[in-house]
């Protein structure tokens, strides 16, 4: 029978979280040699390679399975210690190191517009590592065990997770008034959309492409305008305000700038609604359930 040692699992999880053996050693407060020894012992015990050495170190599929298990155990241990009065609510409540650690994925738009109050609330009972990843791409981080929860547009639950609808974010094509006057004097026609520069967050951002595909189908023509990329939510909106390009912006982010006259929506009839789902691992964890409740409250307040 294979006996999985907690210190070996913690070493593997630290490597997964930090990307190197040296950084994992600093995180655990041990030497790099100790981390290497623990990894060799764990790989010997399971008879499989768990980490491909390099910079950064990369988990193999068996390594990802064990990291997921290690994170399950860490959350469950935090709850047990809390029940014993040791940790979050007990004698070590003032020690941040005693708080359970939760890694979750949240899209940049959700962080900018509605999710941050929930994370601030949760910081009172957990140490949070928030990974910014947009929409469907967050699911990969849940599947490989990097994160234990995610705010995502994907409804279908990842195996081992449960999925709950939080609400919907409404996106509309927006631009500065000067941009609209220059590029869309006759409205957002297919000819104009084929020439007007468009802004995307990064090359994985598909929102603008969804709108362009819709308009291309309506006009029965191809639309391939020039593209710019700005990978930061606040700066993304600011670039649109400055006339760099048009983009799909959530109402929660564009409303104030529209009221001030810095932005205008130029095709509101073709708004895109993006569902917001909460996916989390199926395990008994008070910390994770409290985080889910805080996120649900924040979504209810902001998204209706």
Buried (B, 14 or more C-beta within 10 A) or exposed (E): EEEBEEEBBBBBBBBBBBBBBEBBBBBBEBEBEBBBBBBEEBBEEBEBBBBEEEEEBBBBEBBBBBBBBBBBBBBBEBBEBBEEEBBBBEEBBEEEEBBBBBBBBBBBBBBBBBBBBBBEBBEEBBBBEBEBBBBEBBBBBBBBBBBBBBBBBBEEBBEBBEBBEBBBBBBBBBBBBEBBEEBBEEEBEBEBBBEBBBBBBEEEBBBBBBBBEBBBEEBEEEBEBEBEEBBBBEEBBBBBBEBBBBBBBBBBBBEEBBEEEBBBBBBEEBBBEBBBBBBBBEBEBBBBEBBBBBBBEBBEEBBE
